[in-house]
Amino acid sequence: MGNYYSPFSLRISEELLKKVKYIANENKRSANKEIEFILQEYVKNWEKHHQIDFDKD
């Protein structure tokens, strides 16, 4: 199966969203894709410092 994106509602302040939209525009991405990128980078960094196998189930 290909990539499936689960719908997810996120509540953030207007000020933070404004900043994310600005950054997204600079990176030629939508705000949604910018948030996804930020989360991916955060998780990748977190995994470097923790010994957890998320694929194990």
N, C-alpha and C positions, 0 to 999 in steps of 0.2 A: 504494500500500500504506500502511496506517496505521502508527502507531508500533509498532515491534517492540523489545522490551527484551531485549537479550542477557543471558543469565545470567552473573553475574560473582561469583566468590568473593573476599571481602576479609578479610584477617586484620588485626585491630587489637587493641590491648591492651584488657583488660576495663575499665580506668579510662577510656580514651577513649570506648569504647562507652557506658559509663554516662553520661558527659557528653553525648554525642550524643543518647542516649535522653531525657535530661532536657530538652535544648533542643528536640528534636522534640515532646515533650509540650507544652511552652510554646507552640510554633507550631502545635499541633494537626495534626501530621503523624506518619507512621510514621518509625521510625529510617531505613528504606530511603529514603523520600522526602526526609528531611532531608539525608542524605548526597548524594543526587542533586542537591538544591538547592544545597548547599555546593559541589559540583563544578562545576555550571553557573555559579555566580557566580565561582568561581576562574578558569574558562576564559574567561568574558566579560572579566574584568579582565586576564587574560594577553593576550588578543587585542588589547586596547586599546594595549598596549605593544610588540607585535610585528607584523611585516608578513608574516604567513603566511596563505595561502588554503587552508583545510582542505577546501574543496569541490572544489578543483582535483585532478584525477586522470587 
